[in-house]
Amino acid sequence: MRAAKWGALAVTIAVAALALVACRGGQATSSAAGSARPGIKIIMVTHGQAGDPYWSVVKHGADDAARDLGVDVSYQAPQSYDVYEMQKLLQGAIAQKPAGIAVSIPDADALGPLIKTAVGQGIPVVSLDSGETDAAKLGVLTHVGASEFDAAKKAGERFGAEGVKHVACLNHEQGNVSLDVRCEGLRAGLTETGGTATNMAINGKDPTDSQQRITTAFKGGGFDGAISLGPVGVGPMLAAAKATGFAGKLASFDLSPEILRAIDAGTADFAIDFQQYLMGYLPVLFLVQHAQYQLMPSQAITPTGPDFVTKQNAATVLTLTEHGVR
């Protein structure tokens, strides 16, 4: 991570800590006792269900913020990736006129008009995870997350430095623009060393089918690297690599116990961490502070990553995943 991004994130965390102290009358604590704000409700609408390994950490962050700040937070998401269902959830959120809405933006064309409607009705909106390039023009106050393209470009550069020339981007959610951007960034990073990346569709709802597709790709040759664009594809990727004796480099966007164990064991090389616990926690904090004091970070993007997990720190990070924060 560039020093500037580390600095911005450090400032964000420091501000968050000070805000909590201010909210608690000078004492930072994880208990919401004595500080309940029953008049403040925040609704978080995302494209990832809470049972997903990635989104469960986001929800954990939002739940902790609700407890720490003594506010009502409602986490809402489709049962599986479905932008039309997301539209319905966002419409319902707007109708409730909450103190703020936190929303992921995997498809700005579909969700942008509704976000503008919320802003036009005076509802503060903070985006998270996806949509960093569209957030400001939609009226979003700040975006909490990391640049998908920049993070993926760094991953491509990392592959390239290890001599990898052709990477399979294992895409488990076709239509999710953020995942397409990840593959584009990866390709840009690989180009610097003469490599490339191919966007390959797998079935996020069917691990067996996904494994079969990846196995076919690995047997077909031509790939000397593969990266899952999210935790859902990690299991099928690792299983296909074991079944075929794939000798290329393996990696993943986002963390899960499965990829961390593989990295620690040496059967995978790295994972890209966007620190999504902060994506759940900080939007709630920011919206509560805005509701009470009209405070909000001045930057368009509040960065939470990327960070790389390798064999050097995989075991430590794995322990933290057991607590639902990594």
Phi and psi in degrees as a GROMACS rama.xvg file:
@    title "Ramachandran Plot"
@    xaxis  label "Phi"
@    yaxis  label "Psi"
@TYPE xy
-64.0765  151.93  ARG-2
-59.3621  -36.5824  ALA-3
-62.4713  -39.3993  ALA-4
-70.5614  -37.2194  LYS-5
-61.2619  -40.9995  TRP-6
-63.4591  -43.3077  GLY-7
-63.4806  -40.6767  ALA-8
-67.9548  -38.6467  LEU-9
-61.879  -41.5398  ALA-10
-63.3681  -42.1898  VAL-11
-59.0725  -46.5802  THR-12
-65.4308  -39.2757  ILE-13
-63.161  -42.5662  ALA-14
-62.463  -41.7091  VAL-15
-61.4218  -43.0037  ALA-16
-64.5673  -42.7954  ALA-17
-65.085  -37.7191  LEU-18
-63.8371  -39.8156  ALA-19
-64.6374  -41.0563  LEU-20
-60.8743  -43.7796  VAL-21
-62.047  -39.7812  ALA-22
-66.7697  -25.9432  CYS-23
-101.202  18.3864  ARG-24
66.5294  34.4314  GLY-25
98.2009  1.50873  GLY-26
-129.347  116.291  GLN-27
-79.3591  128.149  ALA-28
-152.209  158.838  THR-29
-89.0296  -0.949391  SER-30
-94.3365  138.908  SER-31
-92.7175  1.31569  ALA-32
-59.4962  131.657  ALA-33
80.3597  3.51201  GLY-34
-133.173  21.575  SER-35
-62.3445  142.004  ALA-36
-123.062  77.3707  ARG-37
-62.6039  -18.2525  PRO-38
-86.5127  -1.43605  GLY-39
-111.01  118.6  ILE-40
-122.663  130.155  LYS-41
-114.854  134.664  ILE-42
-113.639  126.717  ILE-43
-109.567  120.169  MET-44
-117.042  119.517  VAL-45
-128.665  172.072  THR-46
-94.9987  6.4493  HIS-47
-121.674  126.702  GLY-48
-68.2099  150.56  GLN-49
-62.5591  -20.9102  ALA-50
-78.6173  -13.1766  GLY-51
-67.9785  138.222  ASP-52
-54.8709  -35.6016  PRO-53
-73.8681  -50.9665  TYR-54
-74.5694  -20.9405  TRP-55
-64.1148  -32.0969  SER-56
-72.5411  -38.5889  VAL-57
-59.1116  -47.8658  VAL-58
-63.3925  -37.4176  LYS-59
-59.2574  -43.066  HIS-60
-62.1967  -42.5455  GLY-61
-65.7771  -40.9018  ALA-62
-63.9942  -41.6665  ASP-63
-64.8507  -39.4879  ASP-64
-64.4375  -40.1257  ALA-65
-60.4359  -44.1123  ALA-66
-67.3239  -46.9362  ARG-67
-63.5435  -37.2441  ASP-68
-96.6433  -9.31827  LEU-69
69.1041  41.0816  GLY-70
-123.593  168.687  VAL-71
-94.7992  118.212  ASP-72
-120.551  126.316  VAL-73
-110.579  116.818  SER-74
-95.3087  124.649  TYR-75
-131.926  138.459  GLN-76
-159.772  154.217  ALA-77
-65.1235  161.732  PRO-78
-66.4462  -28.9203  GLN-79
-148.367  169.327  SER-80
-56.4299  118.043  TYR-81
-158.004  100.547  ASP-82
-66.4954  -28.7811  VAL-83
-70.4925  -39.1808  TYR-84
-66.2781  -34.9832  GLU-85
-62.8597  -38.8623  MET-86
-59.4275  -43.2659  GLN-87
-63.033  -42.5913  LYS-88
-64.4439  -39.8602  LEU-89
-68.6798  -38.1458  LEU-90
-60.9683  -43.0079  GLN-91
-64.6895  -37.8969  GLY-92
-63.6011  -43.5412  ALA-93
-62.2985  -40.125  ILE-94
-63.1187  -26.3434  ALA-95
-80.0279  -11.8539  GLN-96
50.1144  59.3869  LYS-97
-74.3057  175.056  PRO-98
-69.7628  -20.766  ALA-99
-173.223  156.703  GLY-100
-123.905  130.642  ILE-101
-107.997  132.34  ALA-102
-146.038  140.048  VAL-103
-87.9087  152.209  SER-104
-127.456  76.0787  ILE-105
-74.1718  -18.8897  PRO-106
-143.79  97.5303  ASP-107
-67.3664  -31.5876  ALA-108
-63.8972  -40.2856  ASP-109
-79.6869  -37.8327  ALA-110
-99.0724  -20.2306  LEU-111
-54.7576  -47.6027  GLY-112
-59.3296  -37.511  PRO-113
-70.6527  -37.617  LEU-114
-63.8202  -41.3555  ILE-115
-63.3523  -36.639  LYS-116
-62.0327  -45.334  THR-117
-59.8968  -47.7035  ALA-118
-61.8598  -40.637  VAL-119
-64.7005  -26.2083  GLY-120
-88.9048  5.69978  GLN-121
84.5933  14.2557  GLY-122
-90.1089  118.951  ILE-123
-64.5579  138.133  PRO-124
-127.807  132.045  VAL-125
-121.197  133.254  VAL-126
-99.017  161.607  SER-127
-146.713  154.985  LEU-128
68.0162  -70.3776  ASP-129
-123.384  151.474  SER-130
105.872  16.3973  GLY-131
-62.8943  -27.5486  GLU-132
-81.3129  -17.0523  THR-133
-108.621  -15.4067  ASP-134
-56.5645  -51.4517  ALA-135
-61.0744  -42.2783  ALA-136
-72.482  -13.8457  LYS-137
-90.5102  -4.50718  LEU-138
94.5289  8.15501  GLY-139
-67.9758  139.311  VAL-140
-72.8491  -39.9563  LEU-141
-160.699  154.43  THR-142
-108.327  129.84  HIS-143
-105.367  113.76  VAL-144
163.653  -159.982  GLY-145
-128.863  156.036  ALA-146
-68.4133  114.956  SER-147
-58.8741  -45.3036  GLU-148
-66.2359  -47.9422  PHE-149
-63.277  -42.2885  ASP-150
-63.0128  -43.8206  ALA-151
-67.2572  -35.3805  ALA-152
-62.4938  -40.5475  LYS-153
-63.3929  -37.3862  LYS-154
-64.5435  -41.096  ALA-155
-62.4985  -40.8155  GLY-156
-64.1894  -36.8076  GLU-157
-67.094  -44.3079  ARG-158
-58.6424  -47.3016  PHE-159
-59.8824  -39.2962  GLY-160
-64.6664  -22.7969  ALA-161
-94.947  8.9083  GLU-162
86.1429  8.05707  GLY-163
-74.9917  136.924  VAL-164
-113.813  -28.564  LYS-165
-141.719  111.899  HIS-166
-109.028  135.778  VAL-167
-88.1102  121.17  ALA-168
-89.6237  107.282  CYS-169
-85.916  102.104  LEU-170
-99.4452  110.949  ASN-171
-93.3703  -6.0507  HIS-172
-135.005  83.379  GLU-173
-64.1217  134.535  GLN-174
101.334  -15.8231  GLY-175
-80.1888  107.189  ASN-176
-58.9546  -35.8997  VAL-177
-60.8128  -36.5883  SER-178
-71.223  -35.0831  LEU-179
-63.3659  -40.1963  ASP-180
-63.7338  -37.739  VAL-181
-59.1602  -43.4913  ARG-182
-68.6247  -37.1642  CYS-183
-63.1652  -43.3154  GLU-184
-65.4214  -41.1539  GLY-185
-59.2553  -44.0761  LEU-186
-62.3638  -40.3795  ARG-187
-63.5808  -40.1481  ALA-188
-67.2121  -39.1224  GLY-189
-69.9312  -31.292  LEU-190
-57.6075  -31.6976  THR-191
-62.5397  -23.5511  GLU-192
-117.282  18.994  THR-193
82.8604  16.0706  GLY-194
-102.098  -179.182  GLY-195
-151.398  173.901  THR-196
-139.433  145.33  ALA-197
-120.159  127.498  THR-198
-76.0559  117.055  ASN-199
-119.855  121.089  MET-200
-76.2665  131.085  ALA-201
-126.431  166.318  ILE-202
-95.3641  103.302  ASN-203
-63.8973  -17.1838  GLY-204
-96.9069  -4.592  LYS-205
-139.596  92.4115  ASP-206
-58.908  -36.3078  PRO-207
-64.6206  -46.2383  THR-208
-63.3355  -40.4253  ASP-209
-60.8584  -45.287  SER-210
-61.019  -40.3691  GLN-211
-63.6941  -41.2204  GLN-212
-65.3925  -42.2914  ARG-213
-68.6631  -39.6315  ILE-214
-58.5878  -44.2008  THR-215
-60.6926  -42.7749  THR-216
-64.929  -42.3354  ALA-217
-66.5225  -39.7837  PHE-218
-68.7156  -30.1584  LYS-219
-70.0763  -13.5574  GLY-220
76.5395  175.117  GLY-221
96.2462  -24.2989  GLY-222
-101.861  134.45  PHE-223
-123.01  17.4142  ASP-224
-163.841  155.412  GLY-225
-150.489  145.118  ALA-226
-138.498  128.869  ILE-227
-79.6037  131.583  SER-228
-78.8275  4.03124  LEU-229
-174.388  169.028  GLY-230
-59.8752  -27.9955  PRO-231
-58.6744  -33.8405  VAL-232
-87.8788  -4.19227  GLY-233
-64.8385  -49.8328  VAL-234
-56.9055  -53.8801  GLY-235
-58.91  -37.7481  PRO-236
-63.6016  -47.9387  MET-237
-65.7043  -40.1656  LEU-238
-65.1464  -41.6705  ALA-239
-66.3324  -38.4533  ALA-240
-64.1026  -41.2748  ALA-241
-67.1701  -41.9945  LYS-242
-67.6967  -31.3931  ALA-243
-101.048  -7.49845  THR-244
69.7167  29.2186  GLY-245
-58.3749  126.39  PHE-246
-102.475  4.76257  ALA-247
-78.4015  179.563  GLY-248
-84.5934  139.227  LYS-249
-122.1  143.418  LEU-250
-154.536  176.33  ALA-251
-151.632  146.393  SER-252
-82.0897  140.377  PHE-253
70.7774  160.739  ASP-254
-105.233  151.569  LEU-255
-155.678  155.169  SER-256
-54.4765  -34.9978  PRO-257
-62.8415  -48.2722  GLU-258
-71.0164  -34.2102  ILE-259
-67.3075  -39.971  LEU-260
-64.0664  -38.5747  ARG-261
-65.9162  -41.1131  ALA-262
-64.8195  -43.607  ILE-263
-63.412  -33.7572  ASP-264
-83.0016  -11.8973  ALA-265
89.1756  8.04141  GLY-266
-92.1828  -6.84808  THR-267
-136.59  161.904  ALA-268
-102.734  -43.1895  ASP-269
-163.109  164.745  PHE-270
-135.312  149.587  ALA-271
-102.481  120.738  ILE-272
-104.256  122.788  ASP-273
-96.5234  5.19425  PHE-274
51.2126  60.6149  GLN-275
-71.6301  -14.298  GLN-276
-56.7126  -41.0373  TYR-277
-66.8096  -28.5551  LEU-278
-68.1359  -26.2095  MET-279
-85.1952  -39.6371  GLY-280
-76.2672  -50.4713  TYR-281
-65.2428  -40.1129  LEU-282
-58.3077  -39.3103  PRO-283
-64.843  -47.1195  VAL-284
-57.8896  -47.9925  LEU-285
-62.426  -42.7122  PHE-286
-69.5326  -34.7897  LEU-287
-67.0391  -45.2184  VAL-288
-62.8772  -35.2722  GLN-289
-68.3543  -41.3089  HIS-290
-63.6214  -36.858  ALA-291
-87.13  -43.4169  GLN-292
-125.495  4.26064  TYR-293
58.4607  36.4892  GLN-294
-99.0603  147.181  LEU-295
-166.156  139.82  MET-296
-54.3027  143.373  PRO-297
-82.8152  -17.6278  SER-298
-83.0507  149.743  GLN-299
-66.9833  -32.1496  ALA-300
-125.176  128.339  ILE-301
-99.8634  102.117  THR-302
-74.8144  140.1  PRO-303
-118.633  3.33975  THR-304
178.767  -169.654  GLY-305
-92.386  161.74  PRO-306
-130.816  146.733  ASP-307
-105.524  131.815  PHE-308
-104.354  124.856  VAL-309
-125.443  -173.497  THR-310
-60.0425  -27.0137  LYS-311
-65.6725  -31.798  GLN-312
-127.886  7.60555  ASN-313
-61.2608  -41.2093  ALA-314
-64.8326  -40.8939  ALA-315
-64.6502  -45.4017  THR-316
-66.0427  -35.0562  VAL-317
-58.7785  -40.4543  LEU-318
-60.8249  -38.8629  THR-319
-69.8303  -28.4803  LEU-320
-65.8952  -26.9854  THR-321
-66.2836  -21.0211  GLU-322
-96.6071  1.64846  HIS-323
74.2445  23.8117  GLY-324
-115.798  -4.97356  VAL-325
